[in-house]
């Protein structure tokens, strides 16, 4: 019998599948991108950040500071029993800005064919979070309870730069990956038969660098504004990717015998190794997509992404994993972005669908995920500037072909604050 317990991992996502590798990979995207199913390769915007493809930064016309948070509810079932667990946390922080100000160009009556932009972000890379137990009935040797716990995860700090010439842009993200992960496995015996319980613990951290390069091409099909004021129509083509990179790791591994009588706890160290050092390999990745945009009216795109988890290596916590891939379709609809009186016409109505094969252990059943996303992007005035609130929902299922199935609802909330006064040349003091 499987029992899911509440434990110290409640601040992040819960998944028994986060036991493999470095944990569950987290989409390298912000809230409004997730609400569109993660059409990462093609998307760029005048006011919003797309950290997945660094070529998108140079399309920004204003400073954008983006922060996000999430909450989730997951129903976990092994076919016989099920349980619902809930969690939530701050998700990411990011800022991107053009290195010149469009207001200066207007005041100087200068139209440039190029632009430069820079970005910084800190986002989760992988998450580990589970606390489950199994109970084995044994009339001869007594009941045995097995408890499995995992906490922690890794993060990526990114510095990105992008350049655009007319309708072509290129960019690169340089990332530093770091984090701490702890695994624990307990064997709890019937006290009538055994004096000590066994506690196996592995704690390790990783440090390493990675990179992602990207290209975007967005030719204009119709330069004249449409009759409904939606603006120019474009085809979007995008690609991004990075190679395998290395990381270093340091681990502490212990095996303890624990005996407890009331408040008295006796600990016998069966094995201990501290300060073990090793190295590993982070997987490379690439993605590509194509889309069509009718000005500010609507957008639709398709995205394919593959991550080479079969190249993952970790000397201190080895796992042989399979490659992962993801198909996404999504976009937005905006009835009338110029409407001065109807707020609901100026909103982004975002939508998406996705199907993915997640990394799993070799020679095991494939781990499939599928789901739908939808959300609202609502403009608001902050310090006399237009900013945006993004609220979205993701409904999905994971592990349908595996021993444990996860059905979840995830709520994404993001705030994008814009400012067009950076790098502004003052005409009067």
VMD Tcl script that draws the C-alpha trace (Angstrom):
set ca {
  {0.00 0.00 0.00}
  {1.34 3.41 -0.99}
  {0.81 6.42 1.31}
  {1.73 9.97 0.31}
  {2.76 12.00 3.31}
  {3.07 15.74 3.87}
  {6.66 16.64 4.53}
  {9.28 19.35 4.24}
  {8.95 19.53 0.44}
  {5.61 21.36 0.44}
  {7.09 24.60 -0.91}
  {7.62 23.06 -4.36}
  {5.99 20.62 -6.76}
  {5.30 17.06 -5.56}
  {6.21 14.10 -7.76}
  {7.61 10.65 -7.07}
  {9.23 10.89 -10.51}
  {11.48 13.69 -9.23}
  {13.63 10.92 -7.72}
  {15.46 10.43 -11.04}
  {18.46 12.47 -12.18}
  {18.47 15.97 -10.75}
  {14.70 15.94 -10.25}
  {11.80 17.09 -12.38}
  {12.95 19.47 -15.14}
  {11.14 22.81 -14.87}
  {10.13 24.61 -18.09}
  {12.54 27.47 -18.72}
  {9.79 30.03 -19.19}
  {7.74 32.69 -17.44}
  {4.04 32.79 -16.60}
  {2.59 34.22 -19.82}
  {4.63 31.75 -21.88}
  {3.32 28.78 -19.88}
  {-0.24 29.97 -20.47}
  {0.41 29.56 -24.21}
  {1.73 26.01 -23.87}
  {5.38 27.21 -24.09}
  {5.73 28.24 -27.75}
  {9.25 29.23 -26.76}
  {11.06 29.39 -30.10}
  {9.00 32.06 -31.86}
  {7.55 34.40 -29.25}
  {8.68 37.97 -28.79}
  {6.86 41.06 -27.64}
  {7.35 44.79 -27.10}
  {6.54 44.50 -23.37}
  {6.99 40.85 -22.29}
  {10.07 38.68 -21.65}
  {10.75 35.30 -23.25}
  {13.77 33.86 -21.45}
  {13.66 30.56 -23.39}
  {14.92 32.08 -26.64}
  {17.42 34.90 -25.96}
  {16.92 36.26 -29.49}
  {13.59 37.66 -28.26}
  {15.14 40.29 -25.95}
  {16.04 42.73 -28.73}
  {12.36 43.10 -29.73}
  {11.60 44.81 -26.41}
  {10.85 48.53 -26.57}
  {10.70 49.11 -22.83}
  {12.23 47.76 -19.64}
  {10.35 44.69 -18.39}
  {10.62 43.30 -14.86}
  {8.80 39.99 -14.52}
  {8.17 37.96 -11.37}
  {6.00 34.88 -10.95}
  {4.54 32.51 -8.39}
  {2.54 29.32 -8.57}
  {0.20 27.06 -6.64}
  {-0.68 23.48 -7.48}
  {-2.98 20.68 -6.42}
  {-2.00 17.13 -7.44}
  {-3.93 13.89 -7.14}
  {-1.52 10.96 -6.89}
  {-2.80 7.43 -7.44}
  {-1.25 3.95 -7.67}
  {-4.45 2.25 -8.82}
  {-5.51 1.22 -5.31}
  {-5.17 4.36 -3.24}
  {-5.01 8.07 -4.03}
  {-4.26 11.29 -2.22}
  {-4.33 15.01 -2.99}
  {-1.33 17.20 -2.09}
  {-1.03 20.96 -2.47}
  {1.96 23.25 -2.78}
  {3.09 26.69 -3.95}
  {6.02 29.04 -4.01}
  {7.73 32.01 -5.62}
  {8.69 30.81 -9.09}
  {11.13 33.17 -10.87}
  {12.53 36.70 -11.17}
  {13.64 38.28 -14.44}
  {14.44 41.65 -15.95}
  {15.22 42.63 -19.54}
  {15.83 46.02 -21.11}
  {16.83 47.59 -24.43}
  {20.20 49.35 -24.36}
  {18.69 52.39 -26.06}
  {15.42 54.20 -25.42}
  {12.72 54.44 -28.08}
  {11.71 57.85 -26.68}
  {15.15 59.19 -27.63}
  {14.65 57.96 -31.19}
  {11.30 59.75 -31.39}
  {12.69 62.99 -30.00}
  {15.72 62.84 -32.30}
  {13.52 61.81 -35.27}
  {15.84 58.90 -35.86}
  {14.64 55.50 -37.01}
  {17.11 52.69 -36.34}
  {17.21 49.35 -38.09}
  {18.92 47.63 -35.17}
  {18.54 47.28 -31.40}
  {20.49 45.75 -28.52}
  {19.04 44.33 -25.30}
  {20.21 42.62 -22.12}
  {18.48 40.37 -19.57}
  {19.01 38.77 -16.17}
  {16.93 36.01 -14.60}
  {16.92 33.43 -11.84}
  {14.65 30.46 -12.50}
  {14.28 26.88 -11.21}
  {16.09 24.24 -13.28}
  {14.89 21.08 -11.54}
  {12.73 20.34 -8.48}
  {12.78 17.40 -6.05}
  {9.79 16.90 -3.78}
  {8.26 13.67 -2.50}
  {7.47 11.95 0.79}
  {5.86 8.53 0.45}
  {5.75 5.28 2.36}
  {4.84 1.67 1.70}
  {3.68 -0.82 4.32}
  {4.54 -4.51 4.02}
  {2.53 -6.92 6.19}
  {4.55 -9.83 7.51}
  {3.22 -12.08 10.27}
  {6.54 -13.89 10.69}
  {9.04 -11.03 10.92}
  {6.63 -8.20 11.70}
  {5.44 -5.26 9.59}
  {8.02 -3.28 7.62}
  {7.46 0.34 6.61}
  {9.58 1.89 3.88}
  {9.71 5.69 3.76}
  {11.17 7.60 0.79}
  {11.86 11.34 1.02}
  {13.35 13.83 -1.41}
  {13.76 17.60 -1.10}
  {15.59 20.43 -2.79}
  {16.36 21.21 -6.40}
  {18.57 23.27 -8.65}
  {18.37 26.81 -10.02}
  {19.76 28.66 -13.00}
  {21.01 32.25 -12.93}
  {21.11 33.65 -16.48}
  {22.68 36.63 -18.19}
  {21.46 37.20 -21.72}
  {22.26 39.52 -24.63}
  {20.51 39.99 -27.95}
  {20.89 41.97 -31.16}
  {18.28 42.62 -33.83}
  {18.65 43.93 -37.38}
  {15.32 44.71 -39.03}
  {13.34 41.43 -38.79}
  {16.23 39.13 -37.81}
  {17.52 38.70 -34.24}
  {20.09 36.58 -32.43}
  {20.94 36.13 -28.76}
  {22.68 34.05 -26.13}
  {22.03 33.15 -22.48}
  {24.95 32.26 -20.22}
  {23.78 30.32 -17.17}
  {25.14 29.23 -13.81}
  {23.39 26.14 -12.43}
  {23.53 25.46 -8.68}
  {21.54 23.79 -5.95}
  {21.23 21.23 -3.14}
  {19.38 17.90 -3.20}
  {18.70 15.45 -0.36}
  {17.43 11.88 -0.62}
  {16.49 9.75 2.37}
  {15.31 6.14 2.61}
  {14.12 4.69 5.91}
  {13.37 1.11 6.90}
  {11.14 1.04 9.98}
  {10.79 -2.40 11.54}
  {8.35 -3.77 14.06}
  {9.92 -3.00 17.50}
  {8.95 -6.47 18.74}
  {11.34 -8.06 16.23}
  {14.13 -5.49 15.63}
  {15.88 -3.01 17.85}
  {17.13 -0.58 15.18}
  {15.62 1.12 12.16}
  {17.80 1.91 9.14}
  {18.18 5.46 7.78}
  {20.03 5.92 4.45}
  {20.78 9.52 3.49}
  {22.47 11.21 0.51}
  {22.99 14.97 0.44}
  {24.81 16.63 -2.43}
  {25.16 19.94 -4.24}
  {26.05 20.77 -7.81}
  {27.69 23.74 -9.53}
  {28.12 24.23 -13.25}
  {27.60 26.42 -16.29}
  {25.38 26.10 -19.34}
  {24.43 28.22 -22.33}
  {21.59 28.68 -24.82}
  {21.80 30.42 -28.19}
  {18.81 31.48 -30.27}
  {17.68 32.93 -33.60}
  {14.38 34.51 -34.65}
  {13.15 35.67 -38.05}
  {9.86 37.58 -38.29}
  {9.25 38.94 -41.81}
  {6.31 41.29 -42.29}
  {3.66 40.03 -44.70}
  {1.41 43.08 -44.55}
  {2.90 46.37 -43.44}
  {-0.28 48.42 -43.65}
  {-2.56 48.32 -40.64}
  {-5.63 46.18 -41.03}
  {-9.07 47.73 -40.97}
  {-9.66 46.71 -37.38}
  {-6.43 48.40 -36.27}
  {-4.65 45.13 -35.45}
  {-1.41 46.11 -37.19}
  {1.10 44.27 -39.39}
  {0.91 40.55 -40.06}
  {4.03 38.40 -39.62}
  {5.40 34.91 -39.99}
  {7.55 33.86 -37.02}
  {10.38 31.34 -37.28}
  {12.61 30.54 -34.31}
  {15.24 28.12 -33.08}
  {17.26 27.80 -29.87}
  {19.60 25.29 -28.27}
  {22.74 24.52 -26.31}
  {25.28 21.71 -25.97}
  {26.11 19.37 -23.08}
  {28.05 21.06 -20.29}
  {29.86 19.78 -17.20}
  {29.24 20.33 -13.49}
  {30.99 19.50 -10.23}
  {29.35 17.92 -7.22}
  {30.07 17.30 -3.55}
  {28.18 14.76 -1.43}
  {27.72 13.41 2.10}
  {26.44 9.83 2.38}
  {25.41 8.18 5.66}
  {23.78 4.96 6.82}
  {22.50 5.00 10.40}
  {20.88 2.60 12.80}
  {18.33 4.48 14.92}
  {16.72 3.20 18.11}
  {14.13 5.24 20.00}
  {12.57 4.66 23.42}
  {10.32 7.59 24.27}
  {12.48 10.71 24.24}
  {15.73 8.76 24.21}
  {17.26 8.24 20.77}
  {20.28 6.02 20.17}
  {22.15 6.36 16.88}
  {24.67 3.86 15.54}
  {26.67 4.97 12.49}
  {26.91 2.04 10.10}
  {28.57 3.97 7.25}
  {29.58 7.60 6.70}
  {31.41 9.39 3.91}
  {31.72 13.18 3.89}
  {33.05 15.59 1.30}
  {32.97 13.16 -1.61}
  {33.77 14.98 -4.84}
  {32.72 14.13 -8.35}
  {31.66 15.52 -11.69}
  {28.81 15.15 -14.13}
  {27.21 16.26 -17.38}
  {24.18 18.47 -17.91}
  {22.14 17.59 -21.01}
  {22.05 19.66 -24.17}
  {18.79 20.85 -25.68}
  {17.32 22.32 -28.85}
  {13.93 23.63 -29.89}
  {12.29 25.09 -32.98}
  {8.96 26.57 -33.93}
  {6.89 28.46 -36.46}
  {3.90 30.77 -36.03}
  {1.62 33.36 -37.56}
  {0.65 36.70 -36.02}
  {-2.13 39.07 -37.07}
  {-0.71 42.22 -35.48}
  {-1.96 42.67 -31.93}
  {-5.15 40.75 -32.72}
  {-4.07 37.10 -32.46}
  {-1.14 34.71 -32.62}
  {-0.81 30.96 -33.08}
  {2.35 28.87 -33.08}
  {3.74 25.37 -32.79}
  {6.90 24.37 -30.90}
  {9.06 21.24 -30.63}
  {11.72 20.82 -27.95}
  {14.13 17.95 -27.24}
  {16.45 17.52 -24.25}
  {19.22 14.90 -24.34}
  {18.90 13.46 -20.82}
  {20.57 10.26 -22.09}
  {23.81 12.29 -21.90}
  {23.25 13.11 -18.21}
  {25.94 11.78 -15.87}
  {26.55 12.14 -12.14}
  {29.41 10.22 -10.55}
  {28.01 10.49 -7.01}
  {24.37 9.72 -7.84}
  {24.35 7.80 -11.13}
  {21.15 7.32 -13.14}
  {20.75 6.22 -16.75}
  {17.95 8.35 -18.24}
  {16.13 8.56 -21.54}
  {15.82 11.62 -23.77}
  {12.80 13.91 -23.39}
  {10.75 15.83 -25.95}
  {7.72 18.11 -26.00}
  {5.21 19.28 -28.59}
  {3.30 22.50 -27.91}
  {0.62 24.49 -29.72}
  {-0.60 27.82 -28.41}
  {-1.11 31.53 -28.82}
  {-3.43 34.36 -27.82}
  {-6.44 36.35 -28.95}
  {-6.91 40.05 -28.17}
  {-10.24 41.55 -29.34}
  {-9.22 45.23 -29.55}
  {-6.01 46.44 -27.93}
  {-6.78 50.08 -28.79}
  {-10.22 50.19 -27.12}
  {-10.29 53.17 -24.73}
  {-13.42 52.10 -22.84}
  {-13.73 48.30 -22.93}
  {-11.19 46.73 -20.59}
  {-12.06 43.14 -21.54}
  {-11.28 43.86 -25.19}
  {-7.71 44.85 -24.32}
  {-6.98 41.58 -22.50}
  {-4.77 38.80 -23.88}
  {-6.76 35.54 -23.92}
  {-4.02 32.91 -23.97}
  {-4.35 29.19 -24.72}
  {-2.19 26.12 -25.31}
  {-1.94 22.35 -25.64}
  {1.09 20.15 -25.01}
  {2.25 16.55 -25.11}
  {5.61 15.42 -23.77}
  {7.73 12.41 -23.03}
  {9.60 13.17 -19.82}
  {13.00 11.73 -18.82}
  {12.73 8.31 -17.15}
  {15.03 5.46 -16.22}
  {16.31 3.31 -19.07}
  {14.46 0.01 -19.60}
  {11.39 1.35 -17.76}
  {7.98 2.44 -19.05}
  {8.00 5.78 -20.84}
  {6.76 8.71 -18.78}
  {4.21 10.71 -20.76}
  {2.55 14.03 -19.90}
  {-0.24 15.92 -21.60}
  {-2.34 18.92 -20.75}
  {-4.05 22.16 -21.64}
  {-3.26 25.71 -20.60}
  {-5.27 28.93 -20.65}
  {-5.03 32.33 -19.03}
  {-5.55 36.07 -19.09}
  {-3.02 38.86 -19.62}
  {-4.54 41.99 -18.11}
  {-2.98 45.45 -18.65}
  {-2.96 47.92 -15.77}
  {-1.44 51.32 -15.02}
  {1.52 51.37 -12.62}
  {3.27 54.71 -12.00}
  {1.65 56.12 -15.18}
  {2.99 53.23 -17.27}
  {1.24 50.23 -18.78}
  {2.12 46.95 -17.07}
  {0.50 43.50 -17.09}
  {-0.91 40.90 -14.71}
  {-0.91 37.33 -16.00}
  {-3.17 34.67 -14.47}
  {-3.18 31.18 -15.96}
  {-4.18 27.59 -15.35}
  {-2.63 24.30 -16.41}
  {-4.59 21.05 -16.30}
  {-2.53 17.95 -16.94}
  {-1.87 14.30 -16.31}
  {1.42 12.45 -16.00}
  {2.50 8.83 -15.81}
  {-0.68 7.33 -17.23}
  {1.27 4.25 -18.37}
  {3.32 4.00 -15.17}
  {2.76 2.56 -11.71}
  {1.80 5.99 -10.33}
  {-0.39 8.55 -12.09}
  {-0.42 12.25 -11.28}
  {-3.36 14.51 -12.22}
  {-2.78 18.14 -11.41}
  {-4.07 21.69 -11.55}
  {-1.44 24.40 -11.52}
  {-2.14 28.12 -11.17}
  {0.48 30.54 -12.55}
  {0.51 34.21 -11.56}
  {2.94 36.67 -13.08}
  {3.50 40.43 -12.87}
  {5.26 42.34 -15.65}
  {6.21 45.91 -14.77}
  {7.29 48.14 -17.67}
  {9.28 51.38 -17.65}
  {10.32 53.49 -20.65}
  {12.46 56.05 -18.76}
  {15.70 54.05 -18.60}
  {18.54 55.46 -20.73}
  {16.38 58.51 -21.47}
  {18.36 61.61 -22.48}
  {17.00 64.56 -20.52}
  {16.32 67.67 -22.61}
  {15.92 69.92 -19.58}
  {17.18 69.69 -16.00}
}
mol new
graphics top color blue
foreach p $ca { graphics top sphere $p radius 0.5 }
foreach p [lrange $ca 0 end-1] q [lrange $ca 1 end] { graphics top cylinder $p $q radius 0.2 }
display resetview
